Amino acid sequence: MEITIANLPNGEVGVYYNASLNAASCNNSFTWSLNSGSLPAGLQLNSGGQIFGTPNSSGTFNFSAHVIDGNSNTTNRNLSITILTAVQITPTSLPPGMVSQNIHTNLQATGGQAPYDWNTISGSLPPGVLFNAGLIDGIPTNSGIFNFTVQVIDQLGGTDNQLLTLTINGSAQPLQVTTTSLPNGTLNTFYSQPVNATGGQQPYSWSLAPGSAPLPPGLNLSSGGTISGTPTNSGTFFFNLRVTDALSATADGLLSISIPTPPLQITTLSLPNAQQGASYTNQLQASGGQMPYSWSLAPGSLSLPPNLSLSTGGVISGTAATNGTFFFIVRVTDGSFAFTNRSLGLTINPKPTLAALNRTGNQFQLRLTGATGQNYTVQFSTNLANPNWFSLLVTNLSAAAVTILDPNATNSSRFYRAVIGP
């Protein structure tokens, strides 16, 4: 006995499959079964030799069929079935067209089994445009939005329907960049400005034209046509923008952005007080102009307080030797040798003083004199030869002099001092 079918036909995902196995022997009563392997998912083999069902996965499936005739003769045969992927239309969207310009778009079918049969089953194409064997071709005579559904049928009966939209725009105007100037930016301040174009076929895509100088440092151009960012350098910057439309037409426009240099100015308006005999440091500040800055006293200025100095980096430092209020003029010079001056005053508070007023029992009464609003710490010790100083009081003077009481002076030899801070 022999199974006479040599090859089984292809199937397709989602398409009903039906094929018969045949055998030849002197007894024509046959019973079929699956000997080994597996049929494609969704198919089954009945005892009459029919393989049928709707496959739901693609691939090549190998199996062995077993048949027994009425005389109990048996045989096996290795077979295979190939299940193709479902037929599908691509692309699923269409580029826009334009009145009086040729449209030539070829739809493709993937999966299934060729050859394919194409049709439109609903809607309508633009006037002047035809659909034939998957090709959308013609010269549209009217503008508008046209919706239609195409269908493809393959040789196994698989089908796919696709709703398509074809937009036909009116007659094209020449593509051109319409932005002719851009507003100035501000150094270190966020900038955002759109650029515009007309004509051609939207959507547009923007870029720098080949060979163009770059945008100002810190700025970028988006493909949607927005120049944005935070400029980090001043100056006037020229560059060439390019707009590209949906039909790959291009137009260029020469533009510039000016980032003015902010005026040089000293932003330090006042100086914190110093303390006589204490270390002092303060950094002067400036903005605008061109870096780097160099600091000095302006010609004709009075000197800084004794023992204080001004570095070229703008730091006033030193240990103030004399109390009082001192006025002087500082100058900052930028990298382009522009300069500006500012008058400043520095108050140096006097050293604090302590005076003993009286002692009654275990109490000492003292008088602290210093600068109003300054923090002082009053400390005590009982041995000046090898002093250990302990904090008695931390105060912020509300007046130039205050009275202080030490109620726990158990030793009549008590020593006091006042220090600035904390």
Secondary structure as UniProt FT lines:
FT   STRAND          2..3
FT   STRAND          11..12
FT   TURN            13..14
FT   STRAND          17..20
FT   STRAND          23..24
FT   STRAND          30..37
FT   TURN            41..42
FT   STRAND          43..45
FT   TURN            47..48
FT   STRAND          50..53
FT   STRAND          59..69
FT   TURN            70..71
FT   STRAND          74..84
FT   STRAND          88..90
FT   STRAND          97..98
FT   TURN            99..100
FT   STRAND          103..106
FT   STRAND          108..110
FT   STRAND          117..123
FT   TURN            127..128
FT   STRAND          129..132
FT   TURN            133..134
FT   STRAND          135..138
FT   STRAND          144..153
FT   TURN            155..156
FT   STRAND          159..169
FT   STRAND          176..177
FT   TURN            187..188
FT   STRAND          191..194
FT   STRAND          197..198
FT   STRAND          205..208
FT   TURN            210..211
FT   TURN            217..218
FT   STRAND          219..221
FT   TURN            223..224
FT   STRAND          226..229
FT   STRAND          235..244
FT   TURN            246..247
FT   STRAND          250..259
FT   STRAND          265..266
FT   STRAND          274..275
FT   TURN            276..277
FT   STRAND          279..283
FT   STRAND          286..287
FT   STRAND          294..297
FT   TURN            299..300
FT   TURN            306..307
FT   STRAND          308..310
FT   TURN            312..313
FT   STRAND          315..319
FT   STRAND          324..333
FT   TURN            335..336
FT   STRAND          339..349
FT   STRAND          353..360
FT   TURN            361..362
FT   STRAND          363..369
FT   TURN            372..373
FT   STRAND          375..381
FT   STRAND          390..396
FT   STRAND          401..406
FT   TURN            407..408
FT   STRAND          415..420
//
